[in-house]
Amino acid sequence: MNILEKTDLKNLGEKYTGKVRDVYIQKNKVIMVSTDRYSAFDRNLALIPSKGQVLTQVSRFWFEQTKDIVKNHVIEFPDPNVVVGKKCKVIPIEIVPRAYITGVTGTSLWTLYQKGQRDFGDFTLPDGMKKNQKLNYPVLTPTTKSAEHDRPLTTREILDEKIVSEEMWKKLSDTAIKLFKRGQEVALAHGLILVDTKYEFGIDEKGELTLVDEIHTPDSSRYWQANSYKERIEKGLEPENFDKEFLRLWFKQNCDPYKDKVLPEAPQDMITELSRRYIKIYEQITGQNFKIETGDISKRIENNLKKYII
């Protein structure tokens, strides 16, 4: 099976290895290679065939769909797994819009709500809510952008800690809501609910706000099938999801993914199913057939990036 676990590309700049991407940093550009690594609970848990290609191509679709709302960093997509972007000064906040109360991670709204939290700083939630219920309006739950654990932030903390100015925070939050609403509209037209997502922004060489990293991918977002949501919620079932929630749930049920040093290996049938779901969500979002690339992925990428050698 053709899987991209990691890259080791020479003379492309300083390499930074993220949870899922290998990033090569040049003077004015960043080269982002999406691998097939699967990350959840701040750990790499498995390798999922075609995942890196799906992430890159889904982002490509959404960058095009949202470029009228805010500039993005894209220079070009020289390879199915690669985006070359403008180097921006990244704002150290991840902005997470949410439209439903859900999730299984330690920082998810549902986990915190179950523990009794009702005041989330910028919004409060009433008693009596049920898992996967729609919120009255989308809320923002920003966090610090950290290589270790992300820390939840409120508007007051962002301003008190002078992470950004009040004017910039208003611009960031307004832009995030506009992007999220556009995402929800386009997704719903394709039979999907965009439940929550995350955005990262930077400032480009002209001093302008720029969307960076990825947008509305199955890694950064939660998607549910729209046509079965109401019926399944009424029956007390989990929504039909096309993100990585079911594998997250499996790890949550079979170990403590935050504390256990050694984790069980993900079942092969689940890996195959998750690959199928990544491909299906690409096809459902974009309306295009997914072309599974054959041959040596690493060699193909190396060949397609020759012009960026420094």
N, C-alpha and C positions, 0 to 999 in steps of 0.2 A: 504493500500500500504506500502511495506517495504522500509522505508527511513532512512538513517543515517544522522541525523542532527548534532550530536556532540557525543563525547565520554567522559567518566569520569573513566578512568582505574586507579586502585590503584596500588601503589608500582612498577611503571614502570619508575620512574624518574621524573624530573622536567617537567611540562607540559607547552608547548607554543601553543597558539591557533592562527593559521594563517587564511588567508581569506577562504581557502578551507580545509586545513589539520590541524589535531591535532597532534602535535609532542611531543614525550616523549624523553627527553634527559638524557642519561646515561654517564658514564665516557668515554667509548670508542665507544659508539653506539648511533644512533638516530633511533627511531621507528616512522615512518611516516604513519599516518592513513588518508586516503583520504575519506572525508565525501561527502555527496550529495549537499553541499552548492554551490550555483551559485554566482560567484563574477564578477562584472564589474564596471567600473567607481569608483574603490576603495571602493566598497560597496557590501555587501551580499544582493542579490535581490530575490532569490527563492531557493527552494529545488527541485532537478531533480533526479528522480528515476534511480538507477544503475550508476549514474555519477562517484561516487567515485571508484567503481570497474573498470569502463572503464579507468579512468585516470591511475590507478595502473597497469592494464594489458597492456595498450598501452605503457607506460613507460618500462615495462618489455620487450616487443618486441623490442623497440628501443635501450635499453641498450645493448641487445644481438647483435643487428645489427651494433653497433658502437664501440664495445669494442676494436677493433683493431686500432682505431684512438686515443682514450684516455681512461685511466682507469676510471671506475665509482665507486660509493660508495657502490654498492649493496653487501650485505652479503647474504640475502635470502628474499623470498616472503612467509612468513608463513601463509598468509591469502589473499583472493582475493582483499581486500582493503588496504593491509599493505605491506610496504617495510621496512626492517631493513637495515640500512646503516652504514658504517664506519663514525665515527665522524671526520669531517675535519674542518680545519680553513677556514671559508668561505671568499672568496674574495668579497669585497663589491661593485661589479659591476654586473649588469645584461647586458649581451651582446645580442643585438637584431638584427639578420640578416634579411634583407628585399630584396625581389626580384621584388616587384611590388609597385606602389604608390597607397595606398588605406587606408581605416580605417575611423572611426567616432569619436574616442576619441580625447581629447584635444592635445595629444602628437603624434598623428598619422601623417605620412608623408603627406597624402592628406589634412588633416585639416590645417597644417602649410603651405603647398604649396598654398592652396586657399587664405590664409591670405597674400600671397605675398612673403613668404620666399623661397629663391632659394639656398642660401649658408647654408649648414648644417655642416660646420666646416671641416669635412673630405671629403666631396663631394659636388658638386653643381648640380642642376637640371636645364634643359633648360626651357624656356617659352613654352607654348602651350601643355603641357602634359595633358592627360585626366585621370580621375579616373579609377583605376584598370589596368592601362597600365603597361606593363613589363618594368623594368629598363634595361639599357644596361648590367649591371653586378650587382651581389648582393652587397649591402652596409651594413655596421655595424652602428647601432645607439645605442651605450651603454648608460645606465642610472645608477644613483646611486641606490643601493639596500637599500630601506627605508621602514619602517613600515607605514609611512605617504605617501607623494607623491614622486614618482621617479623624479629625476632631470636629464634631458638630459646632456650627457657629450661628449666632443670631445677628440681626442687623446692628444691635447695640454693641456687641463684641467686635464686629467688623470695624465699626467706626471708632470705638474706644481704643482698640489695638492699632488703629491707623493702618490697617491692611490696605484699604483704598479710601479715597475721599468720599464724602457723601454724594457728590455729583456723579462720580464714577460708579458708585454702588447703585444709584438710581438707574443709570444707563445700563449696567449689567443686568439688573433684575428685570427691567422692562424688556430688554432684548431677549432674555431667557424665556419670559412668558410668551413673547411673540413667536419665538422659534418653536416652543412647545405646542402652542395652539395650531401653528401651521402643520407640525408633525401629526397632531391628533386628527386634523382635517384630512390630510392626505392618506394617513393610515386607515381612517374609517372608510374612505372611498374605496379602499382595497380590502375591506372586510376585517380590519384589525383595530383594536384599541391600543393606543400608546398610553401605557399606564404610568410610567415614570421613566426618567432618563437623566443624563448628566451632561453638562457643558463645561468646556474649558475655553478661556479667552486669553488673548495676549494683546500687546500693543505693537503695531508694525513700525517699520522705519519712518513712516510719515506721521507717527503718533496717533494712528487711528485704531479703534477697537476692531479686533479680528478674531473670528472663531477658529480655534485650532484643534488638533488631535483628531477626534472622530465625532460623528453625529448620528444619533438614532440607530446605532448598530444593535444586534442582539446581545452584545457584551455590555454596552452602556445603557441599555434600555430594557424595559419589560413590555412584552406584547401579549395580548390575549386575543382570541378569536371573538369577534363581535357578535356573530349570529347565535352563539350558544351561551353567552355570558349570563343573561337574565335567567334562563331556565336552570342553569347549573347552580347559580347563587341561591335560587329559591329552593333547590333540593339539598343545599348545604354542601355542594361539591366544589372542589377547586376549579377556577376558570381553566378553560382549555388554553394552555400557554405554549408559546413557540420561542421561549428563551431558554436560559440554562437553569431555570428554577427546579426542574424535576431531578437533575443531577445534584444540585445543591441540597435538595430535600433528602436524597439518598445518603449523602455523606452525613447530613445532620442526624439521620436515623441510625446510622451504623458506626458512628464515632463522634468524638468531640473535635470538630475541625479547627477550633481555636486553640485547644490545649494539647491534643495528642501529638507526640513527636513524629510517629510513624502512622500514616493513614492507610486504610485498605485500598486496594487497586480497584478502580472503577470497572464494573462489568462490561465486557466487550459489546454485549447487545445494547447497552445504554450508550456507549460511545458511537456505535453505528447509528442509533436512533437520533442522537444529538446532531451528528453530521447531517443526517437527512433533514432535520428540523432547520438547521442553519440554511441549508440550500433552499428549502421550501419557503422560508420567510423572505429570502432574497427574491425568489420568484413572485411571491405574493405582493411584496412591497413595490417592486419595479415593473411587474408585468412582463418580465423578460425571462427566457429560458436560461438556466445556469449552465455555463460551459465548464465542465471539469477539465482542468489542465492536466495533460499527461507529460511524461518525461521527468527529468531531474529538475525539481523546483529551484534548488540552490544554484545550479549552473545557469538556468534560464534568467534568474534574477541578476546574477553576476554579469551576464552578457548584456542585459537590458540597462544596466547601470554604468556601463563602460564610460559613457560621456561625462559622468560625474566624478571620475577618478581625479584626485588632486596630487 
